[in-house]
Amino acid sequence: MPEYENTPAGEVRRAIASGDFPLPNDPRKIAQAMIDLVDSGGTPLRLPLGSDTYEDVRASLVARLAEHDAHRGTAVGVADHDSV
């Protein structure tokens, strides 16, 4: 759409078209995976598609879980009332 030509969306479209912004995953496989998941009834809340995206999201979640676990003692330490 011409309305988007001078916007960030237009810049991304031009970068993709020129090869300066490579898209490593197959869009047909992505679309089919999405359709298959909807058809299966097992649609997750989020679905990182592509090995690159899967690994990036996994690394982020592992780091968040490590941070979460590092504060377990504090978190569970407030669970019970002290006896008076």
Kinemage of the C-alpha trace (Angstrom):
@kinemage 1
@onewidth
@group {chain A} dominant
@subgroup {mainchain}
@vectorlist {calphas} color= white
{ca met a 1} P 0.000 0.000 0.000
{ca pro a 2} L 1.401 3.398 -0.899
{ca glu a 3} L 0.381 4.749 2.520
{ca tyr a 4} L 3.076 2.592 4.112
{ca glu a 5} L 5.886 3.380 1.672
{ca asn a 6} L 7.564 6.020 3.892
{ca thr a 7} L 7.058 4.224 7.195
{ca pro a 8} L 9.101 1.612 9.072
{ca ala a 9} L 6.873 -1.041 7.494
{ca gly a 10} L 7.903 0.217 4.054
{ca glu a 11} L 11.568 0.110 5.079
{ca val a 12} L 11.237 -3.496 6.223
{ca arg a 13} L 9.437 -4.479 3.020
{ca arg a 14} L 12.227 -2.938 0.924
{ca ala a 15} L 14.914 -4.624 3.038
{ca ile a 16} L 13.241 -8.010 2.608
{ca ala a 17} L 12.856 -7.488 -1.135
{ca ser a 18} L 16.508 -6.475 -1.520
{ca gly a 19} L 17.803 -9.387 0.556
{ca asp a 20} L 19.192 -7.093 3.275
{ca phe a 21} L 16.752 -8.583 5.776
{ca pro a 22} L 16.858 -12.330 5.191
{ca leu a 23} L 13.944 -14.476 6.296
{ca pro a 24} L 15.413 -17.933 6.978
{ca asn a 25} L 12.142 -19.802 7.402
{ca asp a 26} L 9.762 -21.089 4.736
{ca pro a 27} L 6.526 -19.048 4.809
{ca arg a 28} L 4.537 -21.921 3.294
{ca lys a 29} L 5.685 -24.273 6.050
{ca ile a 30} L 4.866 -21.616 8.659
{ca ala a 31} L 1.340 -21.184 7.301
{ca gln a 32} L 0.811 -24.955 7.135
{ca ala a 33} L 2.086 -25.450 10.698
{ca met a 34} L -0.364 -22.807 11.914
{ca ile a 35} L -3.262 -24.404 10.039
{ca asp a 36} L -2.332 -27.882 11.292
{ca leu a 37} L -2.204 -26.679 14.899
{ca val a 38} L -5.599 -25.003 14.656
{ca asp a 39} L -7.047 -28.118 13.051
{ca ser a 40} L -5.569 -30.314 15.791
{ca gly a 41} L -7.223 -28.339 18.570
{ca gly a 42} L -3.876 -28.106 20.342
{ca thr a 43} L -3.174 -24.475 19.604
{ca pro a 44} L -0.696 -23.009 22.114
{ca leu a 45} L -0.908 -19.445 23.402
{ca arg a 46} L 2.410 -18.698 21.678
{ca leu a 47} L 4.203 -20.621 18.969
{ca pro a 48} L 7.766 -19.652 18.044
{ca leu a 49} L 8.187 -21.034 14.533
{ca gly a 50} L 11.611 -21.735 13.031
{ca ser a 51} L 14.684 -23.215 14.685
{ca asp a 52} L 16.204 -19.757 15.167
{ca thr a 53} L 13.110 -18.378 16.867
{ca tyr a 54} L 12.594 -21.529 18.919
{ca glu a 55} L 16.160 -21.363 20.293
{ca asp a 56} L 15.946 -17.618 21.013
{ca val a 57} L 12.667 -17.990 22.914
{ca arg a 58} L 13.928 -21.064 24.769
{ca ala a 59} L 17.110 -19.268 25.885
{ca ser a 60} L 15.038 -16.339 27.134
{ca leu a 61} L 12.680 -18.605 29.069
{ca val a 62} L 15.561 -20.583 30.606
{ca ala a 63} L 17.169 -17.323 31.772
{ca arg a 64} L 13.869 -16.125 33.250
{ca leu a 65} L 13.365 -19.451 35.032
{ca ala a 66} L 16.889 -19.292 36.497
{ca glu a 67} L 16.177 -15.791 37.820
{ca his a 68} L 12.836 -16.985 39.209
{ca asp a 69} L 14.441 -19.995 40.918
{ca ala a 70} L 17.199 -17.823 42.406
{ca his a 71} L 14.560 -16.077 44.530
{ca arg a 72} L 12.602 -19.156 45.572
{ca gly a 73} L 13.612 -18.886 49.229
{ca thr a 74} L 12.343 -15.331 49.494
{ca ala a 75} L 9.146 -16.154 47.645
{ca val a 76} L 8.167 -19.157 49.755
{ca gly a 77} L 9.516 -17.616 52.961
{ca val a 78} L 6.511 -15.319 53.220
{ca ala a 79} L 3.938 -18.068 52.722
{ca asp a 80} L 3.240 -18.958 56.328
{ca his a 81} L 2.255 -16.764 59.267
{ca asp a 82} L 4.682 -16.801 62.195
{ca ser a 83} L 3.148 -18.181 65.375
{ca val a 84} L 2.704 -15.528 68.072
